[in-house]
Amino acid sequence: MSRVLLCVASMALLVPRASQAGQGCAELLQKAKTAFADGAFRRARETLERALRCSPPPGAALQARIHLLLGLVHATRGHDGRAREAFRRALKYDPEIKLDPRRHRADFVELLENVRGRLVGRVAITTDIEKHAEVWADDRSLCRPPCTAPLLAGPYRLVLRGPDGRVLASRTVEVIAGRSTTVELRAPPSTRPASRLAAARRPPTRAAPRPPPLRTPPPRRRLWTWVAAGTAVASAAAALGLGLSARGDHDQACDLLSGDGPCDERTHLRDPADAARYGDLHAAMERKSLASNICWGVAGGLAVTAAVLFWLEPGWGREARVTLLPGSGGLVAGLSY
């Protein structure tokens, strides 16, 4: 119990000391301002350096004011390089810190703005999300959109948070010194309250029935039609060739007979030694004539078959079907498309 009371007493003693230290930093800054106004620039610089060594360290806003006044001290004494470094540190803690042109020299104000132009950029943020949202840059609060805020040049992760702290949108942006970058933060529709309410009220949608697949017409094949037609043409050509060959044998045999009249009227050979050749020509003529007649018959039959198959086999956009139907004499074949 005594240890607990001792810890509580120690914490109670530490809190006033911390606040007093913070008040001490602010008092040192005020003393430095007074010394600067009186022209005691060395005393002002030493006081500001003591303020920077306060324990605990001063906050960001107080740090920015201390470095800003320290930059004015260096600039007044003609140390432009040190003044720029002090202004750079002041802008690091507070990118919006400024010098009042009515109270300070124009060249000092221009020097600060020159450092700002090389170090600080601006980001313009727009959004269509609820009004109470807040934009955070990395780990610190920046502004409430729509807004424009200065940031040190470099990459940042901008996060849009709602009143309850939940992340509504985020985006990574590169801030360029001396330029203004426009960023639009949009949340997915599912995270917007209005969208969720509309989704809750919307009746469930039913999937539209899928249309039946289109029946493509069968390709125009008619394979057997063309096979029959081609065979018929080939048979006709063979019949014609055999007929011409038989005609040639007939003419040669006729030349072996004596007389000048038609071949049918000639009865004797001119030379009895041609009897064997005449017999061979006559036999070949008969064989070729018979084969020609057979080929003509086959060609005619195949032509008829091709004509029938032309109507029975499927073509473009039509499909032939043979159906057996009852008739007066039995089953009758019906043709449909």
Secondary structure, 3 states (H helix, E strand, C coil): CHHHHHHHHHHHHHHHHHHHHHHHHHHHHHHHHHHHHCCCHHHHHHHHHHHHCCCCCCCHHHHHHHHHHHHHHHHHCCCHHHHHHHHHHHHHHCCCCCCCCCCCCHHHHHHHHHHHHHHEEEEEEEECCCCCCEEEECCEEEECCCEEEEEECEEEEEEEECCCCCEEEEEEEEECCCCEEEEEECCCHHHCHHHHHHHHHCCCCCCCCCCCCCCCCCCCCCHHHHHHHHHHHHHHHHHHHHHHHHHHHHHHHHHCECCCCCHHHCCCECCHHHHHHHHHHHHHHHHHHHHHHHHHHHHHHHHHHHHHHHHHCCECCECCEEEEEEECCEEEEEEEC
